């Protein structure tokens, strides 16, 4: 499969949600969201920075359920996120700019500074929905998650047995 520049990942996930019959800005169906996200996980992302050669931060699936990460929203949320490292960039108004690193941040190791970013699809639920999930899986190479890891993630999402979401967010965000 041809790779996709990481900056275009949000649009690609939006396309997968639409292909599943959903509205990217109003995802209410957990199964639909998960099918779209699984398809997105198979797309290799280009431009990632992996200073440890696919051991730690190259491309990671994160699934969390609990209190929302949004400061103004305390409703429970299901976070489906694809987290990865990129060469450090400046963020202006929530958008990543181009990297301007000419020299390694650590001259002894030759490593450049990295930013962790994630493409998130978060679904929010009524306050009375109770569940817990907090796990992650790392791909061997971008877009190449092990079948066993995806099966385990699938089992986790399905075990939550969540009803319809009240609303959702789909966006790229800086983790650090």
N, C-alpha and C positions, 0 to 999 in steps of 0.2 A: 504494500500500500504506500502511496505517495505521502510524504510528510506535509505538515501544515505548520506555518509559522505560528509560534505560541500566541502572538498578539491577535491572531484570527480565531483563536479557540472558542471564544464566547459566541461568535457568529456561527461557528460550526455546531456548537451545542444547541443553539437556537434552531438551526436547520434540522437537527435530529429530533427535537421536541415537536416541531411542525410536521415532520415526516411521520411521527407517531400519532398525529391527529390532535395535538395539543396547541395551546397558545403560549408561546414562550414567556410572556409576562403574566400569565394567569394559569399556572399549572396547579390543578387540584387533585389529580390522580397520582398516587404514589407509584403504582405499577408503571404507568406511562412515563413518569419522570425517571424511574430506574431503568426502563428499557432504553430510553434515549441516552441516559448517562453511560450505560454499558456500551452502546454503539460508539459513543464519543471516546471511551477509553481505548478503543482499538486504533484510533488515529494517532500516528506518531507525531509528536510536536518537535519542531525544529527551533534551534536557537537556545536550547537549554544549556545550563552550565553545570557540569558534573565534575567537580574537582576531585572526587573520590572514585571515579570510574565505575558508575552504576551500583555503588554499594549503599548509598545513603539517601541522596536527595534528587536523583534524576527525574523520577516521575512516580508520584505516589497517589493512591486512592485513599481518601479519608471519608469515613462515615461516622457521623455523630448525631445523637438525638438527645435532646435535653433543652435547657433554657437557651433561647435564641442568642446569638452573638451580637445582635443589634442592640445598641445602648438604649434605644427608645421603645423597645418591644420585648416584653418579658414572657410572651407566649412560647410554648415549646416549639422547637423547630427540628426538622430533619435536614441535616447538612450533607449533601453529596458534593465532594470537592476533589478536584485534581490539583495537587500541590506539586510545585517544582521550583528549581532554582534557575535563575537567569543571571547574566552578568549585571552587577549593580547599575541601576538607572535612577535618575531623578524623577519624582512623581509630581506632576503639576495638575491641580484640580482633579485628582483621582485618576489621571491618565499617565501611563509610563512614557517617558521620553527615551531618546536614544542613549545607549551607554557611551560614556566618554572616558573609559579607562584606557590610558595609554601604557601604564606600568602596573605590574602586580602589586596588590595591597601588601603582600608578604613577600619580600624579596628573597628570604631564605628558602621558601618552598616554591615560589613562582606562582602562587595562587592569587587570583584576582578576587576582589570583593564580590559577594553574591547577594542577591535579593531573593527571598522566597515569596512566590506569588501563588495564587490559586484561582481556578475558575470554579465558581460555586453555583450550585442550584440548591437553594434552601426553600423548603416548604414549611409553612407555619400552620399550627393547629390550635383549636380552642384550648383554654387553660386547663380543662379537666382531662386532657389526653396525657396519660402517664406511660413512659417507656424509658429505656436507657440503652444507648449504644455509644461506643467510643473505640474505634479500631482503625487501622491503616494497613495498606499493602503496597509494596514497592515493586515496580516493573523491572525486569532484567534490562530492558532497553525501552525507550519511549514508545508507548503503544503496544508493548508486548508483556502484558500482565499474564501470569501463569493461570492456566485454566482452574487449578485447584484454589488459587487465591480468589478468583472471580466467583467460583462456586460458593466459597465461604462467605464472601461479601453478599451474594445473592440470598443465601440462607439467613444472614443477619437482617437484611432489609425486610424479607418476607416474614420473619419471626416477630417483627415489631407490630404487625397487624394493625396498621394505622388506617383510619377512615379518611375521608376527603380533607384536603388541606384548605384553609381559609384563603390563603394567598401565597405568593412565592416571590423570590428574587433570583435573578440569573445575572452574574457579573464577574468581572476580574477584580481581584483585590490583592493588595500587598499584605503579606503576613508579618513582616518585620517593620 
